[in-house]
Amino acid sequence: MQIFLKEATQNSLVILDEIGRGTSTYDGLSIAWAVAEYIENKEKCGAKTLFATHYHELTQLEDTLEGVKNYSIAVKEKERI
């Protein structure tokens, strides 16, 4: 994580999956929130980013950070016999 945060630029594409997983819910959410804020800040990073997470609270970032957009995917499986 530290390497990409240091090296990513506005020309980078960053793909993150479940940042903070494996920690307590509060700690994981705090880590994910801070990483998202850092990446969105164009002076610090500004990279295009796909950020997959189970922390629903992160959807609030769309209301406070200009570069954040929320998208979701639903999967419907057929029942198998």
Secondary structure, DSSP 8 states (H G I E B T S, - for coil): -HHHHHH--TT-EEEEESTTTTS-HHHHHHHHHHHHHHHH-TTT---EEEEE-S-GGGGGHHHH-TT--------------
